[in-house]
Amino acid sequence: MITQTQPLIVRNWRGSDEELFNHINSDETVMEFFPGRRDQQQSLEMMHKLIG
């Protein structure tokens, strides 16, 4: 699914997004209001759950 507005595009995660997804999930500022940051393995597992 892709949703596009000017200038934002929202789409599902892809396998090619692993590095970015890991960076986001391990960033202290981004994850401030989440239960905790994820390490690389946890991030990868979460991404695979989201992709389905």
N, C-alpha and C positions, 0 to 999 in steps of 0.2 A: 504494500500500500504506500502511495506517495501523496503527500499533501503539499501544495506549493502556494505560497503567498509571496508578495514582493517585500523583501528579498530573501525570504526564509523558505527552505525546503525541509520537510519533515518526512523521514522514511524509516523503515525498519532497519535494525542492525544487520550488517553483513559480516561474513568471515574476514573480509579484508579490513574491518574496523577493529580487529583485536587489539592492536597497539594503542589506539586512541581510547578504546573502552577501558583498557587497563590503566592508562594514564588518568582518566577521569575518576575511576574507582579508587585509586590510591592517593588522590589529591586531598590533603587535609581540609582545605577551604571548601571544595566542592562537596565533600562528604560530611561537613560540619553537623548537619541536622539528621544524618542517617545514623543507624546504630554503630557503625564503625567502618573504617576503610577496609578494602579487600586487597589481599596480596595477589600476585599474578595468577596463581592457580585458582583461587576463589573467583576472581574476575572472569577467567576463562569459563569456568563452570556456570556462572551466572549468564554469561553471554550465550552459551549453548542452550540454556533453558529458555531464554528470550527468543532465540531464533527458532527453536522448536525442533 
